[in-house]
Amino acid sequence: MFRRLFCTSISHTNLHHPYFPPISNRNLHSAFTVSSSTLNLLGKTCPIARFRTIKAFPRLSCSYSQMGDSRRPLSVPIPAVDKADRSELLRALESSLGSAFSSEPLCPNPSPLILVISGSSGVGKDAVIKKLREAREGLHFVVTVTSRAKRPGEVDGKDYYFVSKEEFLSMVEKDELLEYALVYGDYKGIPKQQIREYMGKGYDIVLRVDIQGAQTLRKILGQSAIFIFLVAESEMEMVERLIDRKTESAESLLVRIATAREEVKHVKNFDYVVVNAKGKLENAVKVVESIIDAEKAKVWQRRAVV
Ligand SMILES: Nc1ncnc2c1ncn2[C@@H]1O[C@H](COP(=O)(O)OP(=O)(O)OP(=O)(O)O)[C@@H](O)[C@H]1O
């Protein structure tokens, strides 16, 4: 029963466990055999503990299983804790357990994450991302490629990578973009190489996309990335922000607000929803940071391959 459940959980997920390599059906049996012997030694029988023992302490399990009963050292008396010094106790404990204590980290480094931040126009995606950039190291904010002409004040490689339409289409042809779209007559796309390069250096990746882009990315990346839906606390607040920003014409405002009414229905396809309430930008950023922290502490980690 337990084995069947275990197999199901492996095959039904693309999540990755940083502690252990994937277990094939072939070595599944030996994993359980070893865990049983370990448990016999420890004198425990709980099936959940059995799973955790072999998984969480492979080094300990291995030393017992490799040594076999005949080669295991005779138990050394452990001195009373109030009489012996620490090194004496350590030696006695190691001798009794049959292997030296290791100072290697018990928990391997978590896998780099891909974070997709999305939401309707005016909810504060740029504002949250700007603060997140200031608040946290180790994140790479992907610079998208666009065929749009550079506006005054924009910097190539910082705001966007500006390329010609021909260059953009050549990137599409060569499958160099993770996702791309034609937005109001201009192409915008996410370069794969940039993500690979920064993930290779251990950075977590942040992508800022509209709802349509997030839906496309969900199809491409599935559960391997984290999808965050950013919202204002109310429709009224979102509209007020758009009006106050003074960047949109009346027609553009109408389109954005009507689109937002439709887009909110897609929240169910996201992993998290974060409210960016009026005057509480820092709170929203903290929630995003908590999401990153929680994801990094997961036993079964998402592993994005781009
Ligand atoms: N928590 C907040 N409280 C008050 N104002 C905010 C808050 N967050 C963002 N704003 C303001 O709301 C406006 C819209 O924010 P922003 O430009 O970041 O939205 P956006 O989601 O990136 O929009 P778009 O998709 O149209 O680019 C900006 O003027 C921003 O300063």
The ligand as a MOL file (V3000), in Angstrom:
LIG
                    3D

  0  0  0     0  0            999 V3000
M  V30 BEGIN CTAB
M  V30 COUNTS 31 33 0 0 0
M  V30 BEGIN ATOM
M  V30 1 N 0.3600 49.7780 -3.0340 0
M  V30 2 C 0.1850 50.8540 -3.7920 0
M  V30 3 N -0.4520 51.9190 -3.2600 0
M  V30 4 C -0.6380 53.0370 -3.9890 0
M  V30 5 N -0.2280 53.1930 -5.2690 0
M  V30 6 C 0.4020 52.1580 -5.8520 0
M  V30 7 C 0.6310 50.9450 -5.1500 0
M  V30 8 N 1.2830 50.0950 -5.9750 0
M  V30 9 C 1.4470 50.7470 -7.1290 0
M  V30 10 N 0.9210 51.9800 -7.0770 0
M  V30 11 C 0.8670 52.9980 -8.1440 0
M  V30 12 O -0.1070 52.5280 -9.0780 0
M  V30 13 C 0.2750 52.8600 -10.3960 0
M  V30 14 C 0.3050 51.5830 -11.2220 0
M  V30 15 O 1.3860 50.7830 -10.7970 0
M  V30 16 P 2.3380 50.0260 -11.8290 0
M  V30 17 O 2.7120 50.9540 -12.9440 0
M  V30 18 O 3.4230 49.3950 -11.0570 0
M  V30 19 O 1.2840 48.9590 -12.3690 0
M  V30 20 P 1.5070 47.7840 -13.4290 0
M  V30 21 O 0.7670 46.6140 -12.9030 0
M  V30 22 O 2.9650 47.6010 -13.6860 0
M  V30 23 O 0.7640 48.4000 -14.6860 0
M  V30 24 P 0.9330 48.0620 -16.2680 0
M  V30 25 O 0.6630 46.6260 -16.4390 0
M  V30 26 O -0.0860 48.9420 -16.9040 0
M  V30 27 O 2.3450 48.4640 -16.6230 0
M  V30 28 C 1.6370 53.5340 -10.3180 0
M  V30 29 O 1.4420 54.9270 -10.3580 0
M  V30 30 C 2.1450 53.1050 -8.9370 0
M  V30 31 O 3.0290 54.0550 -8.3870 0
M  V30 END ATOM
M  V30 BEGIN BOND
M  V30 1 1 1 2
M  V30 2 1 2 3
M  V30 3 2 2 7
M  V30 4 2 3 4
M  V30 5 1 4 5
M  V30 6 2 5 6
M  V30 7 1 6 7
M  V30 8 1 6 10
M  V30 9 1 7 8
M  V30 10 2 8 9
M  V30 11 1 9 10
M  V30 12 1 10 11
M  V30 13 1 11 12
M  V30 14 1 11 30
M  V30 15 1 12 13
M  V30 16 1 13 14
M  V30 17 1 13 28
M  V30 18 1 14 15
M  V30 19 1 15 16
M  V30 20 2 16 17
M  V30 21 1 16 18
M  V30 22 1 16 19
M  V30 23 1 19 20
M  V30 24 2 20 21
M  V30 25 1 20 22
M  V30 26 1 20 23
M  V30 27 1 23 24
M  V30 28 2 24 25
M  V30 29 1 24 26
M  V30 30 1 24 27
M  V30 31 1 28 29
M  V30 32 1 28 30
M  V30 33 1 30 31
M  V30 END BOND
M  V30 END CTAB
M  END
